[in-house]
């Protein structure tokens, strides 16, 4: 769902700590979207203490319940963070030449990610993609379409993330397509991953990446 206020003003959700920060989750799957009854127990389980969010501390997420092909969304420092569990089939598409030729920055040369995520999958572990879910055009929230139809939401598009505000498209590594309003790939936040334990906002040992380093949110 698009962030209509951000689209109207041209501003983007801030990554600074906010008083009303909370954890929320949205899921996308190949065949269907999970019902609210299935989602809310997961929310209750993962919701951090308000003081932790206010301090902007790293956010711990247990990925053991994220199914293959599914995407969840958590909130860190006031921004949505997309977390995808990418199957081998989906990962294979990220290297296809017919996809790469349509991307604006397929090699992630522009600094929209830490050095440890500057690779073909834009991630620490190819299985899990972790991206700030804010369109780099006007700050709307892209939607997850791992298997779009031939005409919806965009004609002859292989799938990924689609921004309904102005039609910007990204692949499943958050890389932006050419010829759309969004100028840059989706940012990758600092994070660590150990098995199914994800910590958004923390860097691996020896790394010191901050969100202020990205070219654009």
N, C-alpha and C positions, 0 to 999 in steps of 0.2 A: 504494500500500500504506500502511495506516495506521501511525502511530507509536504502537504499543500502550503503550509505557512512558509517553509523554506523556499519553495518554488516561487511564491509570490514576491518575496522580499529579496531573493538572490543570496540569502545567507545560508550557512550550513550549521547543523547541530555541532555544538562545541564538545571538544574532548576534555575540557576542564571539568574538575569535579563539580557536581551539582547536587543540591540538597535533596531533590526529588528523584535522583537516580534510582532505578530499580532494575531488576533482572527480568527480562521477558524472553519468551521463546516462541519461535514460529517454525513450523516444519514443512518441508516439501519432500515428496517422495515420487517414485516413478508412476505409481498407479493412482494414488489418492492422497488427500491431505488428512492428517490425523484429526480426530474430533476433539472438541474442547475438553471432554471428559478425560481423554488420554493425555492431553497436554498439561492441564493444571497440576496434577500430582508431581510432574517433573519440575514445574516451576517452583512449587513449594519446597521441593527437595534441594534445589540449587540456589535459592534466593539467599544472598549474603547479608550480613549485618549492615544496617544503614550507616553506621560509623565507618565501616570498611570502605563502602562506596564513597562516602564523603571525603575520605582521605586520599582517594585515587589510588588505592593499593592494588596490587595484582589481583586478578579475578581467577579463581580456580574453577575449572569446569571438568566434570567427569564425562568422558566421551563414550563410556562403555555401553550406554543405551542409545547411541546414535546409529541408526541402521545404515547399511550400505546404500548409497544413492540418496541419502537424506541430508537436508540442511537444517540446522537450528540457528537461532539468533539470540545472542545475549547482549546485555548492555554494559559497556565499560566506559567510564568517564563521560557519560551522557550520549554516547554514540552507539549505534547498533553494530555488532560484530557478527559477521556471517561465518559459520563453521560448517564445512561440507565434508562428508564422508564419501570420497570419490572411489567408485569401483574401478577395477582394471580396465573395463571397457571405456569408461569416461576418461580415464587418464590417457588411454591410447589416442583419443581424439585430440589431445592438447599438443601432440607432436605432428599431426597431419599437415603436410605442405599446403593443402587446399584451405586449411584454416589459417595458418601462419601468414599467408599472403594477404589476408583480409584484415590483419591486426595492425593497429597504429604503432605499437611498441612491443613486438613479440619477444624481444630479448630483454625486456625490462631495463633498458638503458637509463631511463629517467628515474630519479630517486623517488620512488613511491613504495619502497620496501627496504628492510634491512639487508645488509650484504649477505647474511646467511639465508635469505629467501630470494636472492637474485639467481634464479635457475629456471628451468623449463616449467616447473610446477608452481613456482613462486611460493614455496613452502619449506618447512623444516623436514617434513615427511610427506612424500607425494600423496599418500592416502588422505591426509587431512589438509584442506585449504582453509586459511583463516584470513579474513579480509574485513576492512571497515566498510560497512554496507551503506555508503553515502555516494551517490552519483557525483562525479567530478565536474558535472556541468552546473547545476543549480541546487545541489544538495538534496535531491529527492531520494527515495529509498527504492532501489531496484528490486524486481521480483525474480524468483527462482523458476527457471524453465529448463530442466535437464532434457526434456523430450518434447519440444514444441511440434505443432503440426506444420505442414508445409506452408500454411498461410497465416497462422496465429502463433505468437503475437506479432511476428514479422515474417514476410515472405522469404522463403529459401534461406532461413537462418538456422544454423546447426544447434543452437541452444546455449544456455548459460544463464546470464542475468540480464534482464530487460527492464529499462526504466520507462514506465508508462507516461511520464510527464512530456518528454520530447523525443522519445524513441532511441535513446542511447543504448548500445548493446555491449555486453562483456562476455568473454568466454568463462569457462569454469575454473580458470586461474585468475579471474578478475582483470584480464587484459582487454582493453577497449578496442572495438572495431574501428576501422577507418570510415570516414564519411558520416559520422554521427556528431551531435553537439558536444558530447563529453570529450575533453582534450587528453585526459590521462587515465592510466590504469587505476583501479581501486587501490588505495593504500593497504599495506600489510602492517599491522601493529606489531610491536615487540611481543614476543611470546616464547615460551619453552614448551616442549612436549616430551613427556616420558611415559611411554606406553599409552594408556588412555587418560592420562592426567595432563590437562592443558592449563597453563598459567598465562593468561593474557595480561600484558603489562610488565612482564619480566623478560630479561635477556639471558641467553646462554652465557656461561662463564667466558670472560674475556671480551664480551660484546657490550656496546653501550649505545644502542640505537634509541632515539626519542622521536615521538611523532612530529616534533618541530622540524625534523630533518626532511620531511616529505615536501615535494614541490607544491602540491595542492591537495586539499581535502575535498 
